[in-house]
Amino acid sequence: MGFSIYTICNDIVSLQHSSMKKQLFTALFLLPIISLSAQTTFKCGWDTYKARMVIHEYTYSYNFKDSVHLYLADSTRIYISSDSSAILSIDYPFHDNIKYKVANYYNSSKKLIRTEEYKDDAMQTMKEYRYDDKNRKIFQSEDNKVNGNNYKKQYDYSTDKKTGESVIHEASYFNGRIEFYTRSYYDKNSVLYKEVRLNDNNKDVIHEEKFKYGENGKVKERSVFFNEFKVTKTFPETAGEQPVKCYKAMAVNIPEKATLGGKISFLKKLLTKNQAMLLDPDCHEFEYKFTNSDCEVIVSTTKTNGVKQVIYRYKERVPF
């Protein structure tokens, strides 16, 4: 049974899984580490930032047969600036020699205001965000630098004072022309229960989607009513059917200290100790988060094909 594992220090970044030969691990493992101890700055766009932290992240496929087998799939480094105004992620996938970079910029309220995505040093997309005085997103845009397309969304908010329910009104544009409108309905606990898609006149309903949740808080069923055909389609979501026990956050329960060089041994001992839980037949989908002061490990399944995954993420504080 193959799966992947996520080990993370504080923040968690989802990475896609791809199986690779075990011997490739050494080569990719060494490359990100070279000179990191001396790497105190990083570049986002035209600006250079001083790093206060570097997070090393590794994604593995996992096999539980006679013993624990880990196969490296991806490697990522994440640089965080000293004032947290910029975060740069660099992905080193196994399947090609291209580096994929994502630069995120934040305002004084720690809200994301711009994202730049690069393939090597060539920018692919740029996204921008704006917020109101309540820190609610009111605008976002995406410029595709490859094909020249532009996407824009504007948001308005309304709240029913009696029920506490709220509605987010979204207007979506493509290359300057309105495409459609969306109304998202939330209950008094801020849980999304319905979305209505309208065409470009903001009147005619294209479809209406409703959500039901399982006891674990995840969507267990989506029902979509297509107005043109007067037909309702129901789509089950297996994640919402899983018991609460399949989603846990807990302390790392092994005495070994998480390190960059000893991550394989650390992961194998962690997986072996929790083997019964990881192979629970009641949990076809699951997410277990293990944390300590240095890192966080997440063992989970992917949403696309149910493959079990592991990511190891280790936090290195850069001295000033």
C-alpha positions in Angstrom: 0.0 0.0 0.0 1.7 3.2 -1.1 1.3 6.6 0.4 3.1 9.9 1.1 3.9 11.8 4.3 4.2 15.5 5.2 6.5 16.6 7.9 6.1 20.3 8.6 7.5 22.9 11.0 4.5 25.2 11.7 3.2 25.9 8.2 1.9 23.2 5.9 2.2 23.3 2.1 0.5 20.7 0.0 2.6 19.1 -2.7 1.7 16.7 -5.4 2.9 13.1 -5.2 5.0 11.3 -7.8 6.8 8.0 -7.2 10.6 7.9 -7.7 13.4 5.5 -7.3 15.0 5.4 -3.9 18.5 6.2 -5.1 17.4 9.6 -6.4 16.9 10.7 -2.9 20.5 11.4 -2.1 21.1 13.7 -5.0 18.1 15.8 -4.4 18.5 15.9 -0.7 22.0 17.3 -0.9 21.3 20.1 -3.4 18.9 22.2 -1.3 21.2 22.0 1.8 24.4 23.4 0.1 25.3 26.8 1.6 21.9 27.2 3.4 23.7 27.9 6.6 25.2 31.0 5.0 22.1 31.9 3.0 20.6 34.9 4.9 18.9 36.7 2.0 16.6 35.9 -0.8 15.2 37.7 -3.8 11.5 38.3 -4.6 11.0 40.2 -7.8 13.3 43.2 -7.7 13.8 43.3 -4.0 16.1 41.4 -1.7 15.0 40.3 1.8 16.8 39.2 4.8 15.5 35.7 5.9 14.6 35.0 9.5 13.6 31.4 8.7 14.2 28.7 6.0 11.8 25.8 5.9 13.0 22.6 4.2 10.2 20.5 2.9 10.4 17.0 1.4 7.6 14.9 -0.1 7.7 11.1 0.0 5.7 8.2 -1.3 5.4 5.6 1.4 5.2 1.8 1.3 4.3 -0.3 4.3 5.3 -4.0 3.6 7.9 -5.9 5.6 9.4 -2.6 6.7 9.0 1.2 6.1 10.1 2.3 2.6 10.2 6.0 1.7 10.7 7.4 -1.8 11.4 11.1 -2.4 9.0 12.8 -4.8 9.6 16.5 -4.4 11.7 19.0 -2.5 10.8 22.6 -1.6 12.6 25.4 0.3 10.5 28.2 1.8 12.2 31.5 2.8 10.4 33.9 5.2 11.5 37.5 5.5 12.5 39.0 8.9 9.3 41.1 9.0 7.1 38.4 7.3 6.3 40.8 4.4 7.5 38.3 1.8 7.7 34.5 1.6 9.4 32.7 -1.3 8.8 29.0 -2.1 11.1 27.2 -4.5 10.0 23.7 -5.7 12.5 21.2 -7.1 10.4 18.5 -8.7 12.0 15.2 -9.8 10.3 15.0 -13.1 12.2 17.9 -14.7 15.1 20.3 -14.2 12.9 23.4 -13.9 12.5 25.3 -10.6 9.1 26.5 -9.8 9.0 29.6 -7.6 6.1 31.3 -5.8 6.6 34.7 -4.2 3.9 36.0 -1.8 3.8 39.5 -0.4 1.9 40.6 2.7 0.6 43.9 4.1 1.0 45.2 7.7 -2.1 43.2 8.7 -0.5 40.0 7.3 -3.0 39.8 4.5 -1.8 38.5 1.2 -1.6 41.3 -1.3 0.3 39.9 -4.3 1.5 36.5 -5.6 4.1 36.0 -8.4 4.6 32.6 -9.9 7.8 31.8 -11.9 9.1 28.9 -14.0 12.8 29.3 -13.4 13.1 33.1 -13.7 10.3 33.7 -16.1 7.1 35.0 -14.5 4.0 33.0 -15.4 1.3 34.7 -13.5 0.8 37.6 -11.1 -2.1 37.9 -8.7 -3.2 40.9 -6.7 -5.6 41.2 -3.8 -7.3 44.1 -2.0 -9.3 44.2 1.3 -11.8 46.5 3.1 -11.4 48.0 6.5 -12.6 44.7 8.1 -9.9 42.8 6.3 -12.4 41.1 3.9 -11.2 40.5 0.4 -13.0 42.8 -2.0 -10.9 42.4 -5.2 -8.5 39.9 -6.8 -6.9 39.8 -10.2 -4.7 37.4 -12.1 -2.6 38.3 -15.1 -1.3 35.3 -17.1 2.0 36.5 -18.5 2.2 33.5 -21.0 -1.1 33.9 -22.9 -2.0 37.5 -21.9 -5.3 36.6 -20.3 -6.6 38.6 -17.3 -9.1 37.3 -14.7 -10.7 39.6 -12.1 -13.1 39.1 -9.3 -14.9 41.7 -7.1 -16.7 40.9 -3.8 -19.4 42.5 -1.8 -20.8 41.3 1.6 -24.2 41.3 3.3 -25.3 40.0 6.6 -28.8 39.2 8.0 -28.8 40.7 11.5 -31.6 38.5 12.7 -30.3 35.1 11.6 -26.5 35.9 11.5 -26.3 34.4 8.0 -24.2 36.1 5.4 -23.9 36.3 1.6 -20.8 37.0 -0.4 -21.6 38.4 -3.8 -18.9 37.8 -6.5 -18.6 39.3 -9.9 -16.1 37.4 -12.2 -14.5 39.0 -15.3 -12.4 37.6 -18.1 -10.3 40.1 -20.2 -12.4 43.0 -19.0 -15.8 41.5 -19.7 -18.2 40.1 -17.1 -18.5 36.3 -17.3 -20.8 35.4 -14.4 -21.9 36.2 -10.9 -21.8 34.0 -7.8 -23.7 34.3 -4.5 -22.2 32.2 -1.6 -24.4 31.6 1.4 -23.0 31.0 4.9 -24.8 30.1 8.1 -24.3 31.9 11.4 -21.3 29.7 12.1 -19.7 30.8 8.8 -20.2 27.4 7.1 -20.9 27.5 3.4 -24.2 25.8 2.6 -25.2 27.0 -0.8 -23.7 28.7 -4.0 -25.8 30.1 -6.8 -24.2 30.8 -10.2 -25.9 33.4 -12.4 -25.1 34.5 -15.9 -23.7 37.8 -17.0 -27.0 39.6 -16.5 -26.9 38.8 -12.7 -30.5 37.4 -13.0 -30.7 34.1 -14.8 -29.6 31.1 -12.7 -27.0 28.8 -14.3 -26.9 26.3 -11.5 -27.4 26.1 -7.7 -25.1 24.0 -5.6 -25.8 22.8 -2.0 -23.4 21.2 0.5 -23.9 18.7 3.3 -21.2 18.0 5.9 -20.2 15.0 7.8 -19.5 14.9 11.6 -15.8 15.6 10.8 -16.7 19.0 9.3 -15.9 18.0 5.7 -18.2 18.0 2.8 -19.9 14.6 2.4 -22.3 15.5 -0.4 -22.8 18.1 -3.1 -26.1 18.5 -5.0 -26.2 20.6 -8.1 -29.4 21.8 -9.7 -29.0 22.7 -13.4 -31.6 25.3 -14.1 -31.6 24.9 -17.9 -32.4 21.2 -17.7 -34.4 21.2 -14.4 -32.2 18.4 -13.2 -30.4 17.8 -9.9 -27.2 15.8 -9.8 -25.8 14.5 -6.5 -22.1 14.0 -5.9 -20.9 12.1 -2.8 -17.6 13.2 -1.2 -15.9 10.4 0.6 -13.9 12.7 2.9 -17.1 13.8 4.7 -18.0 10.2 5.4 -14.9 9.4 7.4 -15.1 9.2 11.2 -13.7 12.0 13.3 -10.9 9.7 14.4 -9.5 9.9 10.9 -8.5 13.6 11.4 -6.3 14.3 14.3 -3.7 16.7 15.5 -1.3 15.4 18.2 2.2 15.7 19.6 5.1 13.8 18.1 5.1 10.6 20.2 8.7 9.5 19.7 11.7 10.7 21.7 14.0 11.4 18.6 14.6 15.0 17.8 13.6 16.1 14.3 16.6 17.2 12.3 17.4 17.8 8.6 20.0 15.1 8.3 18.1 12.5 10.4 14.7 12.9 8.8 14.5 9.4 7.3 15.1 7.7 10.6 12.7 10.1 12.3 9.9 9.4 9.9 10.4 5.7 9.9 10.2 5.5 13.7 7.1 7.8 13.7 5.3 5.7 11.0 6.2 2.4 12.6 4.9 3.5 16.0 1.6 4.7 14.5 1.2 1.9 12.0 -2.1 0.6 13.4 -3.7 4.1 13.2 -2.3 4.6 9.6 -3.7 1.3 8.4 -7.1 1.7 10.1 -9.6 0.1 7.7 -12.3 2.6 8.7 -10.2 5.5 7.4 -10.1 5.4 3.6 -9.2 9.1 3.7 -7.4 10.6 6.6 -5.1 13.4 7.8 -2.9 13.0 10.9 -0.8 15.9 12.1 2.2 15.4 14.4 3.9 18.4 15.8 6.7 19.5 18.1 8.8 22.7 18.6 10.9 22.0 15.5 8.6 20.7 12.9 5.2 19.2 12.0 4.5 15.9 10.2 1.3 15.4 8.3 0.3 11.9 7.1 -2.6 12.1 4.7 -4.3 10.9 1.5 -4.5 12.9 -1.7 -7.8 14.2 -2.8 -7.3 13.2 -6.4 -6.6 9.5 -6.3 -6.5 8.5 -2.6 -2.8 7.9 -2.5 -1.3 8.2 1.0 1.3 10.9 1.4 4.1 12.2 3.6 5.8 15.6 3.7 8.7 16.4 6.0 9.1 20.1 6.8 11.9 21.3 9.0 12.3 24.8 10.2 15.7 26.4 10.3 16.0 29.8 12.1 18.5 32.1 10.5 20.7 34.0 12.9 20.8 37.8 12.5 
